[in-house]
C-alpha cells in the first residue's frame, strides 16, 4: 500500500516546487522572479521543526523539488547567544526536510554558505576541507551533513547579499565572492537541476571594493586580528565548476 502511494505521489508531482523560508531575504526576491508552479508555505502550513507538518504539506502539494531556505541567519551573533535556536532551525529543521524529501523521492536544493570553509587562504574548491569559524557556519554545515546523506540533492555554498547593500560600513581586508540576490537568480535557473555541491558567488573582492564597485556609499573599516576567530578573513571560493556549468 505504501509503495502504491509513493508511486501515485511521483506521478502527480509535475514540476511543482516548494520553497521554505520564502519570506526571507532571498526568498522574497525569488518569489518575484518565478512562475505559479512555485509554492511558498507559511509557517502554519509547513513548520520545519514538525516532521508531520512537512509530510502533510508534501502530500498536499506533491512537489518535484524543494528549495530549502528556512533557518536562522543574521545577525550572526544570534548563533552565539541562542545556540538552541541555531541547532533547532538550521540542523534539526534541515534534517526534517531531508527525511521528508527522501520519503517521497523529492529533489532537495539546500542553501549553505561560503563560511563553511576555513577562511584563511581563499579560492576554495568544493572538494576542499571544511572548517567553520563561527556558530552560524557550524549550524549550516550541520545542515549540509544531513543533506549529504540524500543523493537526490544539490548543496549551494553561496556568498550573496541584498540589493541595495544594507551596511553603512564594509571591510577592506575581508575577501568574499559577494553577488546580489537578483543577479544570482539568473544563474540559479540554469543549475537547479544539478546534484552535488556548487560554489556560488561573483568575482573575488574585498567587501569594501564590492560595495564601491556598485556605487555604494560605505565607510571603509578593517577586521582586527582578534576578530579572525569569528569572521573569516578570506572565504573566497573557486567558481570554476559554476562557470563551466553556465557555459
N, C-alpha and C positions, 0 to 999 in steps of 0.2 A: 504493500500500500504506500509506504514511504517513497519507494523508488518511482512509482507511478506519479506521485505528487510532485516530485522533483522534476521529472520529465515534462510534465504539464507546465510547470513553472518556467522551464527553459524555452518552451515553445512560445510562450506569451511575452517574453521579456525583450521584444524587439527594440533595441537602441534606446531604451529608457535609462536615464542617468540620474542617480540620486546624489545630491551634494550636501554633505553635512557641514555645519558651520557656515551656511550660506549668508548669514547676516554679518559676518566678519569683514575685515578689510578687503581681502582678495575675493572672498565670496560675493561681496556686494558688486564688485567690478565685473566678475564673471557673469552674474545674473543679468547684467545689461547687455551682454555680448553673446548670448546663447538663445537657442530656439525652445519651442514648447515641450520638447522631449526631456528637458531638464526639470528636476523636482527639488525644491528647497524646503525641506520639512522644518517646522518649528520644533522647539524642544519638547512641547507637549505631544508632538506627533512621533518624534524619534529622539529618544534620550540615550546617548551613547553609554551611559552608566547602567542602563537597564537592557539586558540582552533580549528579554521578551518584547520590549518596546521596539527594538531594532527588527526582530524577526517579524513582528506583526506588520510593520511598515513595509518590509520587503515583500511580504505576501500580498499586500495591497497594491503596491506599485509594479512589482515584478521587473526589477531593473536588470539591465545587461552590465552596467558599470556603476561603481560607487566612487565618487571623488571625496576623499576624507580630509576635510579642512578643520573640523571642530577640534577645539582644545584650548589650552591656556598658553598665551604667548607673552605679549608685553603688558606692563614693563617687566623686564627680566628679573628684577628684584623680587617679584611675587614668588618666583620659584625657590628663592632662598627663604622667604618668610612663611610661605604656605606650601610646604612640601606635600601635604596631604592632597591638596587640590592639583598640584603638578602631577603627582603619581596617578591620581584618580582619572583626571581628564586626558592626559597625554599617553599614559601607559595602559591603564585598565580599560579606558574608553576605546582606545585604538584596538586593543586585544578583542574586545567585544565585537567590533566591526569586522575584524578578521574572521572570527568564529562564524558570524552570520554569512559573510561572503563565501567562506569555504562550504558552508552547509548548502547554499543554493548555487554554487559554482558561478559566482558573480565576479567580474574583473574589479580589482581594487587599485585605485591610484592614491597613494599616500604622499602628503607634502611634508617633507622633513626640512632640514636646514643645513647650510654650509658650516654652521658652528659645530657639527659633529666631528669635523677634522681638528687636528691639534692646534692649528692656527699659529704656527711658528714660521714655516718656510714658504707657504703658499703653493699655488699651482698644483693642487691636489687632484689626483685622478680618482675615479670611482672605486678602484681596487686598492687604494692606499689605506693603511691602518687608520683607525678612528680613535680619537681621544678627546672627548668634550672638555671644555674649560669652565663650564658653569652648569648649574642645575637645569636651566632651560634646555640646553643641548643634551644633557643626560636624559631628560624626560623624552625628548624627540628620538633619541637613539633607542630608548626603551620601546617606543612605538615601532621603530624600524625592526627591532628584534622579532616582534610578533608578526609583522608583515612578511619578513624573510621566510617564515615557515610556510607561507602560502605562495605557491609558484605562479598563480594567475594574478600577478600583481606588478605594479610599477612604483618605484620609490623615486621621488624627485627631491634632490637636495638643492633647495632654492636659496637665492640671495635676492630678495625682492623688497620693494618699498613703495609707499603710496606716492601718487602724483596729486598735488604738489608735495615736495619734501616737507615732512612735518616738524623737523627740528630747526631751532634757531642757531645752532652751532653744529660743527661737523669736525671729526677727527682728521687731521692732516697726516697722521702716521699710522692709520688703520686701513689696511688694504682689503677690499672686497670685490665682488662682482655685481654690485647693485644693478638692478633693472627695474623699471616701473611696471606695476601690475598690468596695465593695459598693453604695454609692449610685449610682455610675456604671453598674453593670451593668444597672440598671433602665432607664436611658436607651439603653444600647448595643443592646439587643434591638429598639428602635424605629427605630434609624438605620442598622443594619449593612447594609441593602440599598441605601443611598445610594452615590453616587460623588462624587469631587471632594475638597474639603478642608473639614473642620469643626473649629472650636474646641470643646474640651470642658473643662468645669470647673464650679465653683459661683460663688457671689457673690464679687465682687472684695473682698479684705480683706487686711490685713496677716497674715503668718504667725502672729504672736502672737495677734491677735484671733480668728483661725480656731481656734486651739488653745483659747483661753479660752471661746469660744462653745460648744465641745463639752465643757466642764467638765474640761479637762485641766490638770494642774499643770505649768507650764513656767516657766522663768526668762526674763524679758524681756531681750533683747540687741539691739544695733544694728549694722547693716552700716556699716563705715567707708568713707570716700571711696576709700581705697586698694584696697578690695575690689570696687568697682563695675566694674572692668575684667574681673572673672571671674564675678561674681554680679550679675545684673540687678536693679536697684532696683525697677522696676515692669514686670513682664512680664504684667500682667493683660490679658485678651482680651475683646473684644466677643463676647457669646454670643447675639446677635440671630438669627443663622442657625440655631443649635441650638434656640433656644426656638420658632422658627416650625415647625421640623420635628417638635417634640414635641407640638404642639397637635393 
